[in-house]
Amino acid sequence: MSTEAAVERLMRDVHPAELLLPDGSVVRDARVFVTSRRLLAFRVGDGGIEKAADLELEQPCSVPADRGSLRGRLEARLADGGTVWINRGSGCGCGSPLRALAGPVSWTGS
């Protein structure tokens, strides 16, 4: 494993987001974190915040790091051969408890 991929770090944080999963299902009103190793998606369920996806990336650091807003769509190829498409969701997400959710790892990996 390369030195860059040895430490997991945050590559993207998209909220609100929509995901198209490999099985064709869509996750709406989510917060998506893409790290150097995996894709994590969270949504609000009946019991509070729940994990909607935790998927390993095909290649470490395969999703380019960008702290800006998502424009267009983002492709994440998975270790199992599938592909997840991430789109910006509708609205601003400002009324969602997901807004206060901290990332699973830092942007610097420290």
Secondary structure as GFF3:
##gff-version 3
##sequence-region A 1 110
A	DSSP	alpha_helix	3	6	.	.	.	ID=ss1
A	DSSP	beta_strand	10	20	.	.	.	ID=ss2
A	DSSP	beta_strand	26	35	.	.	.	ID=ss3
A	DSSP	beta_strand	38	45	.	.	.	ID=ss4
A	DSSP	beta_strand	48	56	.	.	.	ID=ss5
A	DSSP	beta_strand	73	77	.	.	.	ID=ss6
A	DSSP	beta_strand	83	88	.	.	.	ID=ss7
A	DSSP	three_ten_helix	97	100	.	.	.	ID=ss8
###
